[in-house]
Amino acid sequence: MLLIIGNILFFWSVSVDLFGLFGAFPSTDKLLNPKSELATEIISEDNKVIGKFFHENRTAVKYEGISGNVIKALYATEDIRFDEHSGIDLGGILGLFWSALQGKPRGGSTLTQQLAKNLYDTRAEELGGHLSGVPGVGLGIIKAKEWIVAIRLERSYSKKEILTMYLNTVHFGSNAFGLTVAAKTFFNTKPDALTVEQAALLVGMLKGPSQYSPVYRKERALGRRNVVLDQMRRYDFLSDEEAERLKATPITLNYNVESHNDGTATYFRGEVKKELATLCKEQHLDLYTDGLKIYTTINSNIQKAAEAAVAKHMRKQQADFDKYWSGRNPWCDEDGKEIKDFIVNAAKRSDRYRQLVQDLDGDKEAAWKVMNTKVKMHVFSWASDTGVYKYFSPVDSIAYYKHFLHSGLLSLDPHTGQIKAWVGGITYKYFKYDHVRQGKRQPGSSFKPILYATCIENGFGPCHEMVDAPVTFHNDDNNTDWTPKNSDGVYTGERMSLRKAMAQSINSVAAGMLKQVGIPPVIDMAKRLGIVSIIDPVPPLILGASDVSLYELVGAYATFVNHGQYIKPIFLKRVEDKNGNVIRNFIPERRDAISPTVAYTMVHMLKGATTERNGTALGLYRLGKTLIGNEVGAKTGTTSNYSDGWFVGCTRDLVTGIWVGGDDRSIHFRSSNLGQGARMAMPIWSYFMDSVYANPATGVTKGPFEKPLGFDEQLNCAELKRQDLDTDTAGKNTYQAPQPKDLKDEF
């Protein structure tokens, strides 16, 4: 009797924290609104989760989404009287010792008690009292608190709610928190589809995720799973025959641990994080723990096609690059000589070296010694999806990685501005730098359509003719002349239309037109088309001398397809909280940049690259099927030393831009045979679009560009000549179908 009274007094004293001896409890608000870390999900337009932000990878499941097999396994193993007790199972506590003696172990705490431990840290320092540090007594106080919290949970929540909260908070190892992530991590399935043996394996792991890991300790995991199956048989959730059959079944996993470095659209996810930083700060949200739903414009099928196309071409491109530079280093100056101390200087600029110098109290000699000490490293290689091991010093690894070529791809719907695919590089795990929006490089002749749009707006038609002859610009400031050369160094003296000149990327004609329209109007056109980077007001701007991002350039080309209306490329639709409440909707910025007539005329100009004789994109005929039954506008771009290869392809549904180049501008091919945009970048576009068109789920189809209402401009140059020439003369100007020839590109 005294023992019972003593226990009652003890629990009462703990519950009221008598004289501050026992410490406080979680607040009522915290008890009624328990907060567990929930991963934020990034969702594609076709409702696929393409990535997450998390400290603990946890996605909540509702009771209706839990497999009955999991519930049965959990009851049988952890708390068979869960539906009967009120948080504390006194009979279960007494029976615990008897079960242990019989060799039929089960959990000693109820599910509600375990939930109390998962939700609230009763050992937290701020909840401690004067007696908390007393050996033995402190542990008793902690257990009493857990019991009391369990009872309070039972009074506040239904049994289904408690069970659901429990399965959303438990840890299964392998960075899997909660049943949803565990089902995906170990079996690539959903929690409502877990089979009996899968449920038994997961429930068995709760006793010790590392001890019973089916990945690293398979035999232990198998034994523990079979204990759970025996428990399910004991409580009639399974027949003897079912239990024996399932116990004989080997463990089969479809194992994949989610990581910020892996999966789909990794570079895109990094941009989403940057874009939402301000919103989260304003709304006091935690991107990693608040379980937000981020709805994006990315199409998962188009994104996968883009990533596959980049990987396919860049694997081959890297092999060609390695073969080209075999036995030599690719970092060289304008004369083709290797840059002295290139790697040494790069190493001394690295964060690793600077941190070493700081850690070693400024001893640069000691830091440099560490930088040259070889260790076993795991490095990226196209030869293996999982990378390879090398014995490298940090300096060796810098030299190794400088040999790689990189790429960026951006594809958007020109009519909505919605980005459908974003590939910022060749592998996010090893190269975090984004080449879509973060990186800016010289666009080469892919900038020329901005010049020609200026010409069209100023009254020059696609059929206006210029002579392919040298054009010189004089600089009065330093008394120098600049005469742009054509890619082959030859001036044909031929009269050619602007459309043909842009299709073949003739530099002399572009220079001649710049003299007629002037530099300021071209810069103004660039700004109206969404180029926010600084364009230097110098004649070489027509050859893409000023750096721009792929994000800017694709937005500019999309304006041509969208009847002259510029839409700032957008990739977010809305953000919701964990309960589905909309925090923010994202509306694209729009403005009329050029007239529909000028825009459609520019589409006609761009189509010249795929239809005019010697057009720079005729190579698409032999690369794939995208041109068949389709209208395609395109432009290539190559910088003067072949360090940057560009390609922008336009169809009625998608405008897609691609860049390929080295990490540094001094790392490049040295000839147009391999270093031009048509070789470096265009194949990616062809592989990508072929894959997109082959998959009906993308919703992208072939067809002609939409002509704006009321458009009546005459674009057929041969027809225009017929109006001014005699019939015999006009016959010499009849249009001839293009024939695929050796690729020709430009500086």
RADAUR-V272412 format. One record per residue. N is the residue number from 0. RES is the residue in one small letter. SS is DSSP state (helix for helix, strand for strand, loop for the rest). PSI is psi in radians with two decimals (999 if undefined). D_LAST is the distance of its C-alpha to the last C-alpha in whole Angstrom. Layout:
BEGIN
n=[N;N]
res=[RES;RES]
ss=[SS;SS]
psi=[PSI;PSI]
d_last=[D_LAST;D_LAST]
END
This chain:
BEGIN
n=[0;1;2;3;4;5;6;7;8;9;10;11;12;13;14;15;16;17;18;19;20;21;22;23;24;25;26;27;28;29;30;31;32;33;34;35;36;37;38;39;40;41;42;43;44;45;46;47;48;49;50;51;52;53;54;55;56;57;58;59;60;61;62;63;64;65;66;67;68;69;70;71;72;73;74;75;76;77;78;79;80;81;82;83;84;85;86;87;88;89;90;91;92;93;94;95;96;97;98;99;100;101;102;103;104;105;106;107;108;109;110;111;112;113;114;115;116;117;118;119;120;121;122;123;124;125;126;127;128;129;130;131;132;133;134;135;136;137;138;139;140;141;142;143;144;145;146;147;148;149;150;151;152;153;154;155;156;157;158;159;160;161;162;163;164;165;166;167;168;169;170;171;172;173;174;175;176;177;178;179;180;181;182;183;184;185;186;187;188;189;190;191;192;193;194;195;196;197;198;199;200;201;202;203;204;205;206;207;208;209;210;211;212;213;214;215;216;217;218;219;220;221;222;223;224;225;226;227;228;229;230;231;232;233;234;235;236;237;238;239;240;241;242;243;244;245;246;247;248;249;250;251;252;253;254;255;256;257;258;259;260;261;262;263;264;265;266;267;268;269;270;271;272;273;274;275;276;277;278;279;280;281;282;283;284;285;286;287;288;289;290;291;292;293;294;295;296;297;298;299;300;301;302;303;304;305;306;307;308;309;310;311;312;313;314;315;316;317;318;319;320;321;322;323;324;325;326;327;328;329;330;331;332;333;334;335;336;337;338;339;340;341;342;343;344;345;346;347;348;349;350;351;352;353;354;355;356;357;358;359;360;361;362;363;364;365;366;367;368;369;370;371;372;373;374;375;376;377;378;379;380;381;382;383;384;385;386;387;388;389;390;391;392;393;394;395;396;397;398;399;400;401;402;403;404;405;406;407;408;409;410;411;412;413;414;415;416;417;418;419;420;421;422;423;424;425;426;427;428;429;430;431;432;433;434;435;436;437;438;439;440;441;442;443;444;445;446;447;448;449;450;451;452;453;454;455;456;457;458;459;460;461;462;463;464;465;466;467;468;469;470;471;472;473;474;475;476;477;478;479;480;481;482;483;484;485;486;487;488;489;490;491;492;493;494;495;496;497;498;499;500;501;502;503;504;505;506;507;508;509;510;511;512;513;514;515;516;517;518;519;520;521;522;523;524;525;526;527;528;529;530;531;532;533;534;535;536;537;538;539;540;541;542;543;544;545;546;547;548;549;550;551;552;553;554;555;556;557;558;559;560;561;562;563;564;565;566;567;568;569;570;571;572;573;574;575;576;577;578;579;580;581;582;583;584;585;586;587;588;589;590;591;592;593;594;595;596;597;598;599;600;601;602;603;604;605;606;607;608;609;610;611;612;613;614;615;616;617;618;619;620;621;622;623;624;625;626;627;628;629;630;631;632;633;634;635;636;637;638;639;640;641;642;643;644;645;646;647;648;649;650;651;652;653;654;655;656;657;658;659;660;661;662;663;664;665;666;667;668;669;670;671;672;673;674;675;676;677;678;679;680;681;682;683;684;685;686;687;688;689;690;691;692;693;694;695;696;697;698;699;700;701;702;703;704;705;706;707;708;709;710;711;712;713;714;715;716;717;718;719;720;721;722;723;724;725;726;727;728;729;730;731;732;733;734;735;736;737;738;739;740;741;742;743;744;745;746]
res=[m;l;l;i;i;g;n;i;l;f;f;w;s;v;s;v;d;l;f;g;l;f;g;a;f;p;s;t;d;k;l;l;n;p;k;s;e;l;a;t;e;i;i;s;e;d;n;k;v;i;g;k;f;f;h;e;n;r;t;a;v;k;y;e;g;i;s;g;n;v;i;k;a;l;y;a;t;e;d;i;r;f;d;e;h;s;g;i;d;l;g;g;i;l;g;l;f;w;s;a;l;q;g;k;p;r;g;g;s;t;l;t;q;q;l;a;k;n;l;y;d;t;r;a;e;e;l;g;g;h;l;s;g;v;p;g;v;g;l;g;i;i;k;a;k;e;w;i;v;a;i;r;l;e;r;s;y;s;k;k;e;i;l;t;m;y;l;n;t;v;h;f;g;s;n;a;f;g;l;t;v;a;a;k;t;f;f;n;t;k;p;d;a;l;t;v;e;q;a;a;l;l;v;g;m;l;k;g;p;s;q;y;s;p;v;y;r;k;e;r;a;l;g;r;r;n;v;v;l;d;q;m;r;r;y;d;f;l;s;d;e;e;a;e;r;l;k;a;t;p;i;t;l;n;y;n;v;e;s;h;n;d;g;t;a;t;y;f;r;g;e;v;k;k;e;l;a;t;l;c;k;e;q;h;l;d;l;y;t;d;g;l;k;i;y;t;t;i;n;s;n;i;q;k;a;a;e;a;a;v;a;k;h;m;r;k;q;q;a;d;f;d;k;y;w;s;g;r;n;p;w;c;d;e;d;g;k;e;i;k;d;f;i;v;n;a;a;k;r;s;d;r;y;r;q;l;v;q;d;l;d;g;d;k;e;a;a;w;k;v;m;n;t;k;v;k;m;h;v;f;s;w;a;s;d;t;g;v;y;k;y;f;s;p;v;d;s;i;a;y;y;k;h;f;l;h;s;g;l;l;s;l;d;p;h;t;g;q;i;k;a;w;v;g;g;i;t;y;k;y;f;k;y;d;h;v;r;q;g;k;r;q;p;g;s;s;f;k;p;i;l;y;a;t;c;i;e;n;g;f;g;p;c;h;e;m;v;d;a;p;v;t;f;h;n;d;d;n;n;t;d;w;t;p;k;n;s;d;g;v;y;t;g;e;r;m;s;l;r;k;a;m;a;q;s;i;n;s;v;a;a;g;m;l;k;q;v;g;i;p;p;v;i;d;m;a;k;r;l;g;i;v;s;i;i;d;p;v;p;p;l;i;l;g;a;s;d;v;s;l;y;e;l;v;g;a;y;a;t;f;v;n;h;g;q;y;i;k;p;i;f;l;k;r;v;e;d;k;n;g;n;v;i;r;n;f;i;p;e;r;r;d;a;i;s;p;t;v;a;y;t;m;v;h;m;l;k;g;a;t;t;e;r;n;g;t;a;l;g;l;y;r;l;g;k;t;l;i;g;n;e;v;g;a;k;t;g;t;t;s;n;y;s;d;g;w;f;v;g;c;t;r;d;l;v;t;g;i;w;v;g;g;d;d;r;s;i;h;f;r;s;s;n;l;g;q;g;a;r;m;a;m;p;i;w;s;y;f;m;d;s;v;y;a;n;p;a;t;g;v;t;k;g;p;f;e;k;p;l;g;f;d;e;q;l;n;c;a;e;l;k;r;q;d;l;d;t;d;t;a;g;k;n;t;y;q;a;p;q;p;k;d;l;k;d;e;f]
ss=[loop;helix;helix;helix;helix;helix;helix;helix;helix;helix;helix;helix;helix;helix;helix;helix;loop;helix;helix;helix;loop;loop;loop;loop;loop;loop;loop;helix;helix;helix;helix;helix;loop;loop;loop;loop;loop;strand;loop;strand;strand;strand;strand;loop;loop;loop;loop;loop;strand;strand;strand;strand;strand;loop;loop;loop;loop;strand;loop;loop;loop;loop;helix;helix;helix;loop;loop;helix;helix;helix;helix;helix;helix;helix;helix;helix;helix;helix;loop;loop;loop;loop;loop;loop;loop;loop;loop;loop;loop;helix;helix;helix;helix;helix;helix;helix;helix;helix;helix;helix;helix;helix;loop;loop;loop;loop;loop;loop;loop;loop;helix;helix;helix;helix;helix;helix;helix;helix;helix;loop;loop;loop;loop;loop;helix;helix;helix;loop;loop;loop;loop;loop;loop;loop;loop;loop;helix;helix;helix;helix;helix;helix;helix;helix;helix;helix;helix;helix;helix;helix;helix;helix;helix;helix;helix;helix;loop;loop;helix;helix;helix;helix;helix;helix;helix;helix;helix;helix;helix;loop;strand;loop;loop;loop;loop;loop;strand;loop;helix;helix;helix;helix;helix;helix;helix;helix;helix;loop;loop;loop;helix;helix;helix;loop;loop;helix;helix;helix;helix;helix;helix;helix;helix;helix;helix;loop;loop;loop;loop;loop;loop;loop;loop;loop;loop;loop;loop;helix;helix;helix;helix;helix;helix;helix;helix;helix;helix;helix;helix;helix;helix;helix;helix;helix;loop;loop;loop;loop;loop;helix;helix;helix;helix;helix;helix;helix;helix;loop;loop;loop;loop;loop;loop;loop;loop;loop;loop;loop;loop;loop;loop;loop;loop;loop;loop;helix;helix;helix;helix;helix;helix;helix;helix;helix;helix;helix;helix;helix;helix;helix;helix;helix;helix;loop;loop;loop;loop;loop;loop;strand;loop;loop;strand;strand;strand;strand;loop;loop;loop;helix;helix;helix;helix;helix;helix;helix;helix;helix;helix;helix;helix;helix;helix;helix;helix;helix;helix;helix;helix;helix;helix;helix;helix;helix;loop;loop;loop;loop;loop;loop;strand;strand;loop;loop;loop;loop;loop;strand;loop;loop;loop;helix;helix;helix;helix;helix;helix;helix;loop;loop;helix;helix;helix;helix;helix;helix;helix;helix;helix;loop;loop;loop;loop;helix;helix;helix;helix;helix;helix;helix;helix;loop;loop;loop;strand;strand;strand;strand;strand;strand;strand;loop;loop;strand;strand;strand;strand;strand;strand;strand;strand;strand;loop;helix;helix;helix;helix;helix;helix;helix;helix;helix;loop;loop;strand;strand;strand;strand;strand;strand;strand;strand;loop;loop;loop;loop;loop;strand;strand;strand;strand;strand;strand;loop;loop;loop;loop;loop;loop;loop;loop;loop;loop;loop;loop;loop;loop;loop;loop;loop;strand;strand;loop;helix;helix;helix;helix;helix;helix;helix;helix;helix;helix;helix;helix;helix;helix;loop;loop;loop;loop;loop;loop;loop;strand;strand;strand;loop;loop;loop;loop;strand;strand;strand;strand;loop;loop;loop;loop;strand;strand;strand;strand;loop;loop;loop;loop;loop;loop;loop;loop;loop;loop;loop;strand;strand;strand;helix;helix;helix;helix;helix;helix;helix;loop;loop;helix;helix;helix;helix;helix;helix;helix;helix;helix;helix;helix;loop;helix;helix;helix;helix;helix;helix;helix;helix;helix;helix;loop;loop;loop;loop;loop;loop;loop;loop;loop;loop;helix;helix;helix;helix;helix;loop;loop;loop;strand;strand;loop;helix;helix;helix;helix;helix;helix;helix;helix;helix;helix;helix;helix;loop;loop;loop;strand;strand;strand;loop;loop;strand;loop;strand;strand;strand;strand;strand;loop;loop;loop;loop;loop;strand;strand;strand;strand;loop;loop;loop;loop;strand;strand;strand;loop;loop;loop;helix;helix;helix;helix;helix;helix;helix;helix;helix;helix;helix;helix;helix;helix;helix;helix;loop;loop;loop;loop;loop;loop;loop;loop;helix;helix;helix;helix;loop;loop;loop;loop;loop;loop;loop;loop;loop;strand;strand;strand;strand;strand;strand;loop;loop;loop;loop;loop;strand;strand;strand;strand;strand;strand;strand;loop;loop;loop;loop;strand;strand;strand;strand;strand;strand;strand;strand;loop;loop;loop;loop;strand;loop;loop;loop;loop;helix;helix;helix;helix;loop;helix;helix;helix;helix;loop;helix;helix;helix;helix;helix;helix;helix;helix;helix;helix;helix;helix;helix;loop;helix;helix;helix;loop;loop;loop;loop;loop;loop;loop;loop;loop;loop;loop;loop;loop;loop;loop;loop;loop;loop;helix;helix;helix;helix;helix;helix;helix;helix;loop;loop;helix;helix;helix;helix;helix;loop;loop;loop;loop;loop;loop;loop;loop;loop;loop;loop;loop;loop;loop;loop;loop]
psi=[-0.78;-0.63;-0.72;-0.81;-0.73;-0.72;-0.71;-0.78;-0.69;-0.84;-0.64;-0.76;-0.73;-0.73;-0.52;0.03;1.05;2.14;0.35;0.32;-0.46;-0.31;2.78;2.94;2.89;2.50;2.79;-0.71;-0.72;-0.62;-0.70;-0.31;1.14;2.42;2.05;2.67;2.20;2.33;2.50;2.33;2.41;2.11;2.33;2.98;-0.41;0.43;0.67;2.41;1.97;0.01;2.94;2.76;2.27;2.67;-0.84;2.11;1.71;2.25;2.21;2.56;2.55;2.79;-0.69;-0.31;0.16;2.26;2.41;-0.46;-0.64;-0.78;-0.75;-0.77;-0.66;-0.80;-0.86;-0.58;-0.64;-0.59;1.37;-0.42;0.47;-0.72;-0.22;-0.62;3.01;0.61;-0.59;2.21;1.57;-0.69;-0.66;-0.62;-0.77;-0.65;-0.23;-0.78;-0.71;-0.71;-0.68;-0.70;-0.57;-0.12;0.44;1.26;2.60;2.98;2.52;-0.36;2.61;2.86;-0.60;-0.69;-0.73;-0.65;-0.71;-0.72;-0.64;-0.64;-0.67;2.24;1.55;-0.17;0.03;2.48;-0.64;-0.26;0.09;2.69;-3.00;-0.49;-0.03;-0.49;-0.04;2.16;2.37;-0.93;-0.75;-0.75;-0.68;-0.69;-0.74;-0.81;-0.69;-0.73;-0.73;-0.69;-0.79;-0.75;-0.68;-0.76;-0.72;-0.63;-0.73;-0.57;-0.41;-0.42;2.72;2.93;-0.69;-0.70;-0.70;-0.80;-0.74;-0.78;-0.69;-0.85;-0.30;-0.19;-0.33;2.69;2.28;0.15;3.09;0.61;0.50;1.90;2.17;2.74;-0.67;-0.88;-0.63;-0.76;-0.71;-0.72;-0.81;-0.46;-0.05;0.83;3.14;2.74;-0.39;-0.07;0.13;2.28;3.04;-0.85;-0.59;-0.76;-0.74;-0.68;-0.82;-0.78;-0.67;-0.58;-0.37;-0.39;-0.46;1.65;-0.63;-0.65;-0.64;0.60;2.16;-0.15;-0.80;-0.36;1.21;-0.69;-0.73;-0.74;-0.69;-0.79;-0.75;-0.69;-0.73;-0.52;-0.75;-0.73;-0.67;-0.71;-0.69;-0.62;-0.71;-0.66;0.37;0.44;-0.31;2.59;2.92;-0.72;-0.76;-0.78;-0.79;-0.68;-0.77;-0.59;-0.48;-0.12;2.22;2.77;2.20;2.11;2.69;1.36;2.25;1.99;2.19;2.41;2.68;-0.37;-0.21;3.02;-2.83;2.54;0.84;-0.77;-0.67;-0.73;-0.66;-0.64;-0.63;-0.76;-0.76;-0.69;-0.56;-0.01;-0.80;-0.76;-0.80;-0.66;-0.76;-0.70;0.07;0.83;2.62;1.99;-0.41;-0.24;-0.18;0.07;0.68;2.73;2.03;1.90;2.16;3.03;-0.13;2.36;2.11;-0.62;-0.70;-0.68;-0.79;-0.68;-0.69;-0.81;-0.70;-0.69;-0.75;-0.81;-0.74;-0.85;-0.73;-0.50;-0.79;-0.72;-0.69;-0.67;-0.73;-0.69;-0.76;-0.70;-0.72;-0.69;0.28;2.17;-0.03;2.81;2.46;-0.10;1.93;2.81;-3.01;-0.36;0.06;0.16;2.49;2.34;2.15;2.39;0.49;-0.84;-0.66;-0.82;-0.66;-0.70;-0.68;-0.25;-0.13;2.67;-0.61;-0.83;-0.78;-0.69;-0.68;-0.78;-0.73;-0.78;-0.51;0.47;0.69;0.09;1.62;-0.58;-0.75;-0.69;-0.73;-0.57;-0.75;-0.70;-0.36;0.22;2.18;2.42;2.91;2.15;2.58;2.04;2.81;2.51;2.41;-0.25;-0.31;2.36;-0.43;0.09;3.10;2.85;2.39;2.64;1.73;2.60;2.85;-0.62;-0.71;-0.73;-0.63;-0.79;-0.71;-0.83;-0.42;-0.28;-0.21;2.48;2.66;2.95;2.77;2.53;2.36;2.26;2.29;2.78;2.00;-0.34;-0.32;-0.28;0.06;2.23;2.23;-0.39;2.46;1.93;1.90;-0.12;-2.99;-0.48;2.08;-0.53;-0.64;-0.42;1.76;-0.25;2.24;2.17;0.23;-0.93;-0.58;-0.77;2.47;2.28;2.92;2.24;-0.04;-2.52;-0.05;-0.13;-0.31;-0.62;-0.47;-0.68;-0.85;-0.53;-0.65;-0.72;-0.81;-0.73;-0.46;0.34;-0.04;2.21;2.94;-0.40;-0.02;2.34;2.52;2.76;2.34;1.54;2.78;2.45;2.23;2.39;2.30;2.32;1.91;-0.47;-0.75;0.19;0.81;2.75;2.60;2.14;1.84;2.40;2.69;2.89;-0.62;0.08;0.16;2.40;2.09;-0.33;0.07;2.48;2.25;2.67;2.78;-0.63;-0.78;-0.69;-0.69;-0.65;-0.67;-0.06;0.99;2.00;-0.62;-0.66;-0.72;-0.71;-0.72;-0.68;-0.58;-0.65;-0.53;-0.67;-0.40;2.75;-0.82;-0.73;-0.58;-0.73;-0.69;-0.72;-0.75;-0.76;-0.74;-0.52;0.13;0.13;1.94;-0.25;2.70;2.19;2.02;2.30;1.15;2.67;-0.65;-0.05;-0.51;-0.36;0.28;0.80;-0.35;2.41;2.42;2.89;2.76;-0.65;-0.77;-0.81;-0.74;-0.67;-0.64;-0.83;-0.64;-0.49;-0.62;-0.75;-0.47;0.60;0.53;-0.05;2.12;2.29;2.11;2.15;2.30;2.53;-0.01;2.38;-0.95;2.83;2.28;2.69;-3.13;-0.31;0.07;0.11;2.30;2.14;-0.72;2.40;2.57;2.13;2.24;2.57;2.28;2.62;2.61;2.03;-0.79;2.92;2.69;-0.59;-0.82;-0.72;-0.85;-0.59;-0.65;-0.59;-0.75;-0.71;-0.78;-0.57;-0.34;-0.55;-0.40;0.01;-0.51;2.57;2.34;0.34;2.51;-0.22;0.25;-0.36;-0.30;-0.44;-0.64;-0.16;-0.55;-2.77;0.13;-0.57;-0.35;2.14;0.52;2.72;2.25;2.25;2.55;2.84;2.35;2.90;2.39;2.32;2.85;-0.49;0.24;0.43;-0.28;2.19;2.24;2.67;2.28;2.13;2.36;2.25;3.09;-0.44;-0.49;2.42;2.18;2.27;2.56;2.41;2.49;2.38;-3.14;2.91;-0.63;2.63;-0.34;0.01;1.94;2.91;2.94;0.23;2.77;-0.30;-0.68;-0.36;0.09;2.81;-0.60;-0.42;-0.72;-0.66;-0.64;-0.67;-0.60;-0.76;-0.73;-0.82;-0.74;-0.90;-0.63;-0.75;-0.70;-0.81;-0.50;-0.25;1.85;-0.42;-0.30;-0.42;0.15;2.24;2.82;2.85;3.13;2.75;2.56;2.21;2.34;2.63;2.37;0.06;2.11;0.37;2.50;2.00;-0.13;1.85;-0.64;-0.69;-0.69;-0.66;-0.58;-0.51;-0.37;-0.25;2.84;2.81;-0.74;-0.75;-0.70;-0.55;-0.49;-0.26;0.20;2.43;2.38;2.43;2.46;2.61;2.26;2.24;-3.10;2.46;2.48;2.31;-2.96;2.96;999]
d_last=[97;96;93;92;93;91;88;88;89;86;83;84;84;80;80;81;80;83;83;80;81;78;75;73;72;69;69;70;67;65;68;67;63;62;59;57;53;51;47;45;44;40;41;38;38;40;43;42;42;38;39;42;42;45;48;50;48;51;51;54;56;59;62;62;59;61;62;66;65;64;67;70;68;68;72;73;71;71;74;76;78;75;76;80;79;78;76;78;80;83;84;81;81;85;84;81;83;85;82;81;84;83;80;78;76;75;73;75;74;73;70;71;71;68;66;68;67;63;63;65;65;69;68;66;68;68;70;72;76;79;80;76;76;79;79;80;81;77;76;79;78;74;76;78;75;73;76;77;73;73;76;75;71;74;75;72;70;71;71;68;66;67;66;63;62;63;61;58;59;60;57;57;55;51;50;52;54;56;56;53;51;53;53;50;49;52;52;49;51;53;56;58;57;59;61;64;63;60;62;64;62;60;64;65;62;63;66;63;59;59;62;61;58;57;54;55;59;60;63;64;62;64;67;67;66;69;71;69;70;74;74;73;76;78;78;78;74;74;76;77;76;72;72;73;70;68;69;68;64;62;59;56;53;50;49;46;46;43;41;39;36;37;37;34;32;32;29;30;34;33;31;34;36;35;35;39;39;41;42;44;45;46;48;50;48;47;44;46;49;50;49;47;45;42;41;37;35;33;34;35;34;31;30;32;30;26;28;29;25;23;26;26;22;22;25;23;20;22;24;21;20;23;24;21;22;25;28;25;24;20;20;19;18;15;17;18;21;23;23;27;29;26;28;31;30;28;32;33;31;32;35;37;38;38;41;42;43;45;47;48;49;46;46;43;44;46;43;41;43;43;39;40;42;42;43;42;39;38;34;32;31;30;33;35;35;37;36;37;39;38;40;38;38;36;34;34;33;30;28;29;27;24;23;23;19;20;19;20;21;22;24;26;29;27;31;32;30;31;29;30;28;26;25;24;24;25;29;30;33;31;28;29;26;25;21;22;23;24;20;18;14;11;10;6;6;10;11;11;14;16;15;17;19;20;20;23;25;25;27;24;24;22;23;23;21;19;19;15;16;15;15;17;17;20;21;25;25;24;24;21;18;15;13;9;8;7;6;9;10;13;14;17;19;19;21;19;20;17;18;16;14;13;13;11;8;9;8;11;13;12;13;16;17;16;19;21;21;21;19;22;22;19;20;23;22;20;23;25;23;23;21;23;21;20;18;18;19;16;14;11;12;10;7;9;10;14;15;16;18;18;21;20;17;20;22;20;19;23;24;23;25;28;29;27;29;27;29;28;28;31;32;36;39;42;44;47;50;52;54;52;52;49;48;44;43;39;38;34;33;33;32;31;28;27;29;30;29;26;25;26;24;21;22;22;19;18;20;18;16;19;21;19;19;16;15;12;15;18;18;20;23;23;22;25;27;26;25;29;31;28;26;22;19;16;12;10;7;5;5;5;8;8;11;10;10;11;13;16;18;21;25;28;29;26;23;21;18;17;15;15;15;17;20;18;15;16;17;14;13;12;11;9;13;13;10;8;9;12;13;14;15;15;19;20;20;22;24;25;26;28;30;30;31;34;36;38;38;35;36;33;33;31;31;30;29;31;32;33;37;37;34;34;31;31;27;28;27;29;32;31;31;34;36;35;35;38;39;38;35;34;34;31;29;30;27;27;26;23;23;21;19;17;14;11;7;4;0]
END
